[in-house]
Amino acid sequence: MNLPDYLTQETTGEIRVTGHRIGLFHLVHYYNDGYSAEMLVCQYPTLSLALVHKVIAFYLENRAQVDAYVAACHDELVRQHAANPSRIDVAALRQRLETAPQAKGP
């Protein structure tokens, strides 16, 4: 995918808005969930409305490639979540805290 100057691909493969930590994945995800450009600016106030419009235009002009990128990102997130060991539930954590010895101050 040939990226414009306002999008940068990191060494990890993640595509971000140049000069920001905001990923193309997130902008496209919210856009496909029905967020307007104005709503995206509210979600990410460090982005200008003009820049958000550029990113959306890039997405619409390269929809197949960007959708494939977004799907790959989603698959990786699912894989990472599945690889993460089960976490303790809140009730068990409260029980452990209640039975733990109390720390004494100085």
C-alpha atoms as a printed R data frame, in Angstrom:
    type eleno elety resid chain resno       x       y      z
1   ATOM     1    CA   MET     A     1   0.000   0.000  0.000
2   ATOM     2    CA   ASN     A     2   1.445   3.371 -1.019
3   ATOM     3    CA   LEU     A     3   0.956   5.704  1.947
4   ATOM     4    CA   PRO     A     4   0.548   9.470  1.698
5   ATOM     5    CA   ASP     A     5   2.761  11.743  3.809
6   ATOM     6    CA   TYR     A     6   0.116  12.056  6.545
7   ATOM     7    CA   LEU     A     7   0.282   8.295  7.267
8   ATOM     8    CA   THR     A     8   3.416   6.486  8.444
9   ATOM     9    CA   GLN     A     9   4.089   2.776  8.718
10  ATOM    10    CA   GLU     A    10   6.052   1.914 11.842
11  ATOM    11    CA   THR     A    11   8.702  -0.815 11.946
12  ATOM    12    CA   THR     A    12   6.098  -2.999 13.680
13  ATOM    13    CA   GLY     A    13   3.871  -2.700 10.612
14  ATOM    14    CA   GLU     A    14   1.338  -0.463 12.338
15  ATOM    15    CA   ILE     A    15   0.123   2.471 10.251
16  ATOM    16    CA   ARG     A    16  -0.302   5.679 12.245
17  ATOM    17    CA   VAL     A    17  -1.215   9.253 11.525
18  ATOM    18    CA   THR     A    18   2.137  10.972 11.010
19  ATOM    19    CA   GLY     A    19   3.224  12.780 14.176
20  ATOM    20    CA   HIS     A    20   0.598  11.040 16.319
21  ATOM    21    CA   ARG     A    21   0.177   7.735 18.100
22  ATOM    22    CA   ILE     A    22  -3.268   7.334 16.551
23  ATOM    23    CA   GLY     A    23  -3.515   4.312 14.303
24  ATOM    24    CA   LEU     A    24  -5.274   3.994 10.983
25  ATOM    25    CA   PHE     A    25  -6.880   0.854 12.426
26  ATOM    26    CA   HIS     A    26  -8.702   2.875 15.081
27  ATOM    27    CA   LEU     A    27  -9.857   5.646 12.773
28  ATOM    28    CA   VAL     A    28 -11.206   3.155 10.231
29  ATOM    29    CA   HIS     A    29 -12.801   1.071 12.974
30  ATOM    30    CA   TYR     A    30 -14.708   4.050 14.368
31  ATOM    31    CA   TYR     A    31 -15.562   5.337 10.893
32  ATOM    32    CA   ASN     A    32 -17.072   1.960 10.004
33  ATOM    33    CA   ASP     A    33 -18.993   2.046 13.288
34  ATOM    34    CA   GLY     A    34 -20.718   5.188 12.036
35  ATOM    35    CA   TYR     A    35 -18.556   7.963 13.440
36  ATOM    36    CA   SER     A    36 -18.517  11.079 11.287
37  ATOM    37    CA   ALA     A    37 -15.334  13.059 10.695
38  ATOM    38    CA   GLU     A    38 -16.493  15.544 13.333
39  ATOM    39    CA   MET     A    39 -17.070  12.740 15.834
40  ATOM    40    CA   LEU     A    40 -13.596  11.369 15.127
41  ATOM    41    CA   VAL     A    41 -12.122  14.792 15.901
42  ATOM    42    CA   CYS     A    42 -13.992  14.727 19.218
43  ATOM    43    CA   GLN     A    43 -12.578  11.252 19.879
44  ATOM    44    CA   TYR     A    44  -9.064  12.354 18.854
45  ATOM    45    CA   PRO     A    45  -8.841  16.117 19.512
46  ATOM    46    CA   THR     A    46  -5.190  16.354 18.475
47  ATOM    47    CA   LEU     A    47  -6.248  15.681 14.878
48  ATOM    48    CA   SER     A    48  -7.601  18.458 12.707
49  ATOM    49    CA   LEU     A    49 -10.860  18.012 10.848
50  ATOM    50    CA   ALA     A    50  -9.024  18.466  7.540
51  ATOM    51    CA   LEU     A    51  -6.596  15.669  8.435
52  ATOM    52    CA   VAL     A    52  -9.428  13.326  9.413
53  ATOM    53    CA   HIS     A    53 -11.104  14.046  6.076
54  ATOM    54    CA   LYS     A    54  -7.831  13.181  4.311
55  ATOM    55    CA   VAL     A    55  -7.561   9.885  6.184
56  ATOM    56    CA   ILE     A    56 -11.176   9.003  5.375
57  ATOM    57    CA   ALA     A    57 -10.621   9.888  1.712
58  ATOM    58    CA   PHE     A    58  -7.504   7.685  1.666
59  ATOM    59    CA   TYR     A    59  -9.523   4.853  3.172
60  ATOM    60    CA   LEU     A    60 -12.341   5.203  0.649
61  ATOM    61    CA   GLU     A    61  -9.888   5.335 -2.276
62  ATOM    62    CA   ASN     A    62  -7.985   2.272 -1.008
63  ATOM    63    CA   ARG     A    63 -10.808   0.422  0.686
64  ATOM    64    CA   ALA     A    64  -9.805  -3.147 -0.232
65  ATOM    65    CA   GLN     A    65  -6.202  -2.732  0.928
66  ATOM    66    CA   VAL     A    66  -7.105  -0.834  4.095
67  ATOM    67    CA   ASP     A    67  -9.861  -3.322  4.963
68  ATOM    68    CA   ALA     A    68  -7.315  -6.147  4.590
69  ATOM    69    CA   TYR     A    69  -4.919  -4.237  6.879
70  ATOM    70    CA   VAL     A    70  -7.675  -3.640  9.450
71  ATOM    71    CA   ALA     A    71  -8.691  -7.321  9.327
72  ATOM    72    CA   ALA     A    72  -5.073  -8.365  9.896
73  ATOM    73    CA   CYS     A    73  -4.826  -5.981 12.877
74  ATOM    74    CA   HIS     A    74  -8.060  -7.362 14.299
75  ATOM    75    CA   ASP     A    75  -6.845 -10.950 13.871
76  ATOM    76    CA   GLU     A    76  -3.604 -10.078 15.677
77  ATOM    77    CA   LEU     A    77  -5.541  -8.519 18.568
78  ATOM    78    CA   VAL     A    78  -7.700 -11.646 18.825
79  ATOM    79    CA   ARG     A    79  -4.575 -13.818 18.772
80  ATOM    80    CA   GLN     A    80  -2.928 -11.773 21.527
81  ATOM    81    CA   HIS     A    81  -6.065 -11.889 23.639
82  ATOM    82    CA   ALA     A    82  -6.305 -15.672 23.258
83  ATOM    83    CA   ALA     A    83  -2.621 -16.078 24.185
84  ATOM    84    CA   ASN     A    84  -3.045 -13.995 27.331
85  ATOM    85    CA   PRO     A    85  -3.568 -16.235 30.366
86  ATOM    86    CA   SER     A    86  -6.909 -15.983 32.089
87  ATOM    87    CA   ARG     A    87  -7.146 -13.138 34.508
88  ATOM    88    CA   ILE     A    88  -8.456 -13.382 38.018
89  ATOM    89    CA   ASP     A    89 -12.056 -12.308 38.369
90  ATOM    90    CA   VAL     A    90 -13.048  -9.363 40.555
91  ATOM    91    CA   ALA     A    91 -14.710 -11.452 43.284
92  ATOM    92    CA   ALA     A    92 -11.592 -13.591 43.701
93  ATOM    93    CA   LEU     A    93  -9.395 -10.483 43.816
94  ATOM    94    CA   ARG     A    94 -11.566  -8.921 46.548
95  ATOM    95    CA   GLN     A    95 -11.384 -12.171 48.522
96  ATOM    96    CA   ARG     A    96  -7.590 -12.185 48.270
97  ATOM    97    CA   LEU     A    97  -7.397  -8.544 49.384
98  ATOM    98    CA   GLU     A    98  -9.652  -9.175 52.369
99  ATOM    99    CA   THR     A    99  -7.568 -12.111 53.554
100 ATOM   100    CA   ALA     A   100  -4.173 -10.496 52.914
101 ATOM   101    CA   PRO     A   101  -2.322  -9.191 55.961
102 ATOM   102    CA   GLN     A   102  -2.583  -5.450 56.359
103 ATOM   103    CA   ALA     A   103   0.624  -3.478 55.857
104 ATOM   104    CA   LYS     A   104   1.688  -1.478 58.868
105 ATOM   105    CA   GLY     A   105   2.742   2.135 58.467
106 ATOM   106    CA   PRO     A   106   5.969   3.671 59.853
